C-alpha cells in the first residue's frame, strides 16, 4: 500500500433513497475511492457513475448495472449486512477512515443497523446526510470542529458513554454519563467552534446547517 493511501477520501455508498442521486454522485465524484454496497450500484448508475468496487450478495443489483462494474466482490454471508461487508472490505484494503452516504431511507431498521455496523467497525467512520454529517466517536477520542454558528448539534450515545464533554454549544456538557436509554443531547446549537470528547463508549455527533458546505471532507 502506498504511504498516502489512508489520507485519501474514501466513500462507501449504501442503498438509502432519501439522498438525491445528484448529491450522492457529487460525493462520489469528490472522493478518491468509491465502494458501493450491492443495490447502491444501481443508484450510482442513475447518475452515470461507476464505483471502484461493488460489494454484496448481489440480490439487489440489476443485470445491466452488474455488467458494467469495474470490480465485483461477491460475499454471500447472511449474518452480515451489506454495510458490514462494505466496511470490512474497506478495512481489508488498508483504509483507516471512510465516509458513508445514502444511509437515509424509509427503512428505519436499516438506518439503525447501519449505525450499529459503523459502531462495530474498527474504521473511523463518518456519515454524509442530506443536510450535514455524522461523526462516529469511539472513546477515548476528542475532536474540534470549525462549523458555522447556529449549526444544529446532537450527540446521541450508541452505547454507554462516560466522561462526555461538549463545548462551543449553547448547552455544554462536562464529564457527563450518557446511554441509549438514558441522557442524550438533542438539537443543541453551536455558538463557536465545537469541541467534543468522550472517555469511553460510542456516540454519534450529528451536525447540520444550511450553510455547511457539502460534500464536506475532513482536512
N, C-alpha and C positions, 0 to 999 in steps of 0.2 A: 504494500500500500504506500502511496506517495505521502510525504510528511504533511502536506496541506489538506489531505482528504477530510479530516474532521472539521476543518474550517468552512467546508462547503455548505451551501444551502440545500438541505435535503428535505423533500416534500413527500409525504405519504397521503394519497387521496383515497378517501372512503366513499361509500355509495349513498350518503345522505343527499337529498334533493332540495333542501331549503336554500342552499347557497346557489345563486345563479351561475349557470355554466360559464358566463363571461368572467365572473370573479374567480372561479376555480381555475380557468385557463390562465388568467393574469398571474395567479400564484404560481402555476406550473411553469409559465414562461420566464418567471423571475428566479426560478430555482436552478441549481446546478445538476440535480439528480432527482428524478421523479419515480416513485413506486405507486402502483395502483392496486387496490385490493379488489380482485375479482370484477364485479359489475361496475366498479368505478371506471374501468377502462371504457365502458360504453359512454359514460358521462363525458369523459375527456374527448372521445371520438366525435361527439356532437360539436365540440369546439375545434375540430381538426388538429388535435394534439395527441401524439402517441408517447406514452411514458417510456422510461428506460427499461422498466420491467413490470409485468403484471403477475400477481401472486394470488393463489387461492385454489379452491377445488373446481372452479370454473363452471359452477352450476348457474351462474347469473350472466355470464358474458355471452354476447351474441356471436354467431359463427363469423359474420363479416368482420366484427371487431377483433376477434381472436386471430383471424388470418393475417392481420396487418401488424400484430405486435412484434416488437424487436426481440424481447425475451419473455418466455412464459415459464413460470416456476409453479409446477403443479404440486399442491400439498393437500392430501385427502383428509388429514386428521380432523375428525368431527368434534374432538374435545377442545379444540382451539378455534376462536373466532377468526374471521378474516383480518381483523385488526391485530390480533395476537400474531398471526402468521406474518403480516407485513412488518411489524416491529421486530420480531425475531430474525427475519431475513435481513432487515437493515443492520441489525447488530452483527450478523454473520459477515457482512461486508466490511465491518470495521468502523462503521459510523458510531458516533457517540451522542449526537443530537439529531432531532428530527422535528419537523412541524407537520401536524396532521390537518387536513382540511376536508370539507364536506362531511363532517361528523353529524351536523344538524339534519334532522329529518322528522317525519311524523311518527317514527317508532321510538318511543321514549326508552324502551328496554335496550335498544341498540345504542342509544346515546350513553346511557349509564354504563352499559357493558364496555363501550369503547373507552370511557374514562377509567374504568377499572383495569382495562388492558394497559392503558398508559401508566397507571399507578404501579402495576406489577412489573413493567419493563424496567430494565436497568439503564435504558437510554434516558437522556434529558429530553423531555417531550414538551412541546408547545402545541396549541391547537388554534388554528385560524377559524374565526367565526364570521358571520356576515357583517358584524358591526365592530369587531375587535379581535382580541386574542385571549387565550387562556394559558397560563403558565402552571405546569405541574411542579409543585415544590416538594421535594423529598428530603426530609431532615437528616442531618443538620445542614441547613443551607440558608444563605441570605442573598438578597438582590436589591439593587437600587434601579429605579425606572424613571426615565425622563418622559413624562406624559403630559398632555395638555391639562390645564386647570379645569376642574369640574368633570374630569373623567370618572365614569361610574366604576367603582371598585367593589368587588365582592370576593370574600375569602371563605371558601367552603371546604371543610375538612372531609377528606375521603376516608381517612382512618383517624383514630385518636391522635391528637397533636398536643405537644407540650411546648412551653416556652415561646409562644407565638407573640411576635411584635409586628405592628403595622403602624407606620408613621407617614406624615405627609398627607394625611386624610383628616376629614372633619372629626371623626370619632376614632381616636388612636387606640391601639391595643398594646399592653406591656405585660409580658410574662403570662399570657393568657392560656388556659387549657381549653381545647376545642374538641368536639366529637361530632360524628354524623347525626346523632340523635340528641346532642346537647347544644352548646353555644356555637353559633356561626355569626359571620359578619356579612350582611346582605345590603347591597345598594348604598355603600359608603360613597364619599366623593373626595377627589383629590383637591388639595389646596396648594400643593407644591410637588416637587419630585417625591415619588412614593418609595419607601423602603420597607422591606418585609423580611422577616427571618423566622425560622422555626427550629427548635432543638431536636425534635423527633416527630415522626409521623409523615403523612402525605396530605397535602392540601392543594386545592385548585384556586388560583388567583385569576379572577375574571376582570378584564379591562375593556371598556367600550366608551367611545366618544365620537361624535360626528366628524371631528377634525383629525382623528387618528389615522395617519397615512397607512393605507393598505395597498398592496402587500407590505407587511412590516416584518423585517428580519432583524434579529439582534445584531448589534455591531460587534 
